[in-house]
Amino acid sequence: MKKDTRKYAFEWRLLGDLAAGRPTLGPSTRLEAYRLMQFSLRDVVEQHVGTHMADRLFFEAGQLAGGKFFDHLVSPVGSLEEFVSKVQGLFKELNIGLLKVEKNDVASGELVLTVSEDLDCSGLPDLDTEVCAYDEGLICGLLERFTGKSVKVKEIDCWASGDRTCRFAAKIG
């Protein structure tokens, strides 16, 4: 069996001890700093592997983050209502965005979720395209961990495509 030789295999501990590491500045930063990192990284990844693969990689990173986010901050929860309430509170507390459920069709396993004031794109110029591949993955990872089933998530509206909220269609199972 080959040992994993990746230098930065994601673990929750890589978030660090923020109280010890940033005793003066604390755990917050400006949105511009986050977007500077996100969009410059995305540009470099896209130059190396193309737009489709960059979207896929950002989705997969979000999916990994969503699963870890669930394990460390959301779990345990029993019902969808409790899950949504907890994630809504955490998204607001961490300034990720304002999460709402627009549609919940239990019979078909279809959900429509919105994230307003989204960390990734709210306030961007109209780019005529959706840009929230990471958020698609984050929502997917959260829902997969909660349901224990595979989930497909697709952004159907985005601030960057002219809407004023990001809307995600999710299909469980």
C-alpha positions as CSV (number, residue, x, y, z in Angstrom):
1,M,0.0,0.0,0.0
2,K,1.4,3.4,-1.0
3,K,1.5,6.0,1.7
4,D,-0.2,9.2,1.0
5,T,2.5,11.7,0.3
6,R,0.4,14.8,-0.2
7,K,1.8,17.7,1.7
8,Y,-1.6,19.3,2.5
9,A,-4.2,16.6,2.9
10,F,-7.0,18.5,4.4
11,E,-7.7,18.0,8.1
12,W,-9.7,20.3,10.3
13,R,-6.7,21.1,12.4
14,L,-5.2,23.0,9.4
15,L,-7.6,25.8,10.4
16,G,-5.2,26.3,13.3
17,D,-5.6,27.8,16.7
18,L,-6.8,31.3,15.8
19,A,-6.7,32.6,19.3
20,A,-3.0,31.7,19.7
21,G,-2.0,32.7,16.1
22,R,-3.9,35.9,15.8
23,P,-4.2,37.4,19.3
24,T,-4.5,40.9,18.1
25,L,-6.2,40.6,14.7
26,G,-8.6,37.8,15.7
27,P,-10.4,35.3,13.3
28,S,-11.9,37.8,10.8
29,T,-10.6,39.4,7.7
30,R,-12.0,41.6,5.0
31,L,-13.9,40.1,2.1
32,E,-11.5,41.6,-0.4
33,A,-8.7,39.5,1.1
34,Y,-10.7,36.3,0.7
35,R,-11.7,37.2,-2.8
36,L,-8.1,38.1,-3.7
37,M,-7.0,34.6,-2.7
38,Q,-10.0,32.9,-4.3
39,F,-10.0,34.6,-7.7
40,S,-6.2,34.7,-8.1
41,L,-6.1,31.0,-7.3
42,R,-8.9,30.3,-9.6
43,D,-7.2,32.2,-12.4
44,V,-4.0,30.2,-12.0
45,V,-5.8,26.9,-11.8
46,E,-7.9,27.8,-14.9
47,Q,-4.7,28.7,-16.9
48,H,-3.2,25.3,-16.0
49,V,-6.2,23.0,-16.4
50,G,-8.9,24.9,-18.2
51,T,-12.3,26.3,-17.1
52,H,-14.2,23.0,-16.9
53,M,-11.6,21.4,-14.7
54,A,-11.2,24.5,-12.6
55,D,-14.9,24.4,-11.9
56,R,-14.7,20.7,-11.0
57,L,-11.7,21.3,-8.7
58,F,-13.5,24.2,-6.9
59,F,-16.6,22.0,-6.6
60,E,-14.6,19.1,-5.1
61,A,-12.9,21.4,-2.7
62,G,-16.2,22.8,-1.6
63,Q,-17.6,19.3,-1.2
64,L,-14.7,18.3,1.0
65,A,-15.1,21.5,3.0
66,G,-18.9,20.9,3.3
67,G,-18.4,17.4,4.7
68,K,-15.8,18.6,7.3
69,F,-17.9,21.6,8.1
70,F,-20.8,19.2,8.9
71,D,-18.7,16.9,11.0
72,H,-17.1,19.6,13.1
73,L,-19.8,22.3,13.3
74,V,-23.2,20.9,12.4
75,S,-23.5,17.3,13.6
76,P,-25.4,15.9,15.3
77,V,-28.8,16.9,13.9
78,G,-31.9,14.8,13.6
79,S,-34.3,16.5,11.1
80,L,-33.9,18.6,8.0
81,E,-35.4,21.6,9.9
82,E,-32.7,21.2,12.6
83,F,-30.0,20.8,10.0
84,V,-31.1,23.9,8.0
85,S,-31.5,26.0,11.2
86,K,-28.0,25.1,12.4
87,V,-26.4,25.7,9.0
88,Q,-28.3,29.0,8.7
89,G,-26.9,30.1,12.0
90,L,-23.4,29.1,11.2
91,F,-23.4,30.7,7.8
92,K,-24.6,34.0,9.3
93,E,-22.2,33.8,12.3
94,L,-19.2,33.1,10.0
95,N,-20.4,35.7,7.4
96,I,-20.6,33.1,4.6
97,G,-24.1,34.2,3.6
98,L,-27.8,34.1,4.4
99,L,-29.2,30.7,3.7
100,K,-32.8,30.0,3.0
101,V,-34.8,27.0,1.7
102,E,-37.2,28.1,-1.1
103,K,-38.4,24.6,-2.0
104,N,-38.3,21.3,-0.1
105,D,-40.0,18.5,-1.9
106,V,-39.4,15.5,0.3
107,A,-41.1,13.0,-2.1
108,S,-38.8,13.9,-5.0
109,G,-35.8,14.7,-2.9
110,E,-35.5,18.1,-4.5
111,L,-34.5,21.3,-2.7
112,V,-33.9,24.8,-3.8
113,L,-31.7,26.8,-1.6
114,T,-30.6,30.5,-1.8
115,V,-27.6,32.1,-0.3
116,S,-27.9,35.9,-0.2
117,E,-24.9,38.2,0.5
118,D,-22.8,35.3,-0.6
119,L,-19.1,35.3,0.3
120,D,-18.0,34.4,-3.2
121,C,-19.9,36.7,-5.5
122,S,-22.3,39.2,-4.0
123,G,-21.4,42.6,-5.3
124,L,-19.4,41.4,-8.3
125,P,-20.0,43.0,-11.7
126,D,-22.3,41.1,-14.1
127,L,-20.0,38.5,-15.6
128,D,-22.9,36.7,-17.5
129,T,-22.0,33.4,-15.8
130,E,-22.4,31.6,-12.5
131,V,-19.2,31.6,-10.4
132,C,-20.1,29.7,-7.3
133,A,-18.7,26.3,-8.1
134,Y,-17.1,26.1,-4.6
135,D,-20.5,26.9,-3.0
136,E,-22.2,24.2,-5.1
137,G,-19.7,21.8,-3.6
138,L,-20.0,23.1,-0.1
139,I,-23.8,22.7,-0.2
140,C,-23.4,19.2,-1.8
141,G,-20.9,18.1,0.9
142,L,-23.2,19.4,3.7
143,L,-26.3,17.6,2.3
144,E,-24.4,14.4,1.5
145,R,-23.1,14.2,5.0
146,F,-26.5,15.0,6.5
147,T,-28.5,12.5,4.3
148,G,-25.9,9.8,3.9
149,K,-26.8,9.8,0.2
150,S,-25.3,11.2,-3.0
151,V,-26.5,14.6,-3.9
152,K,-26.3,16.7,-7.1
153,V,-26.2,20.4,-6.7
154,K,-26.2,23.0,-9.5
155,E,-26.2,26.8,-9.2
156,I,-29.2,28.1,-11.2
157,D,-29.0,31.8,-10.4
158,C,-26.0,33.9,-9.3
159,W,-25.2,37.5,-8.5
160,A,-22.5,37.4,-11.2
161,S,-25.0,36.3,-13.8
162,G,-27.4,39.2,-13.1
163,D,-29.5,37.9,-10.2
164,R,-29.2,39.3,-6.7
165,T,-29.1,36.1,-4.8
166,C,-27.4,32.7,-5.5
167,R,-29.9,29.9,-6.0
168,F,-28.9,26.2,-5.9
169,A,-31.0,23.2,-7.0
170,A,-30.2,20.1,-5.1
171,K,-31.4,16.5,-5.9
172,I,-30.9,13.9,-3.2
173,G,-30.4,10.3,-4.2
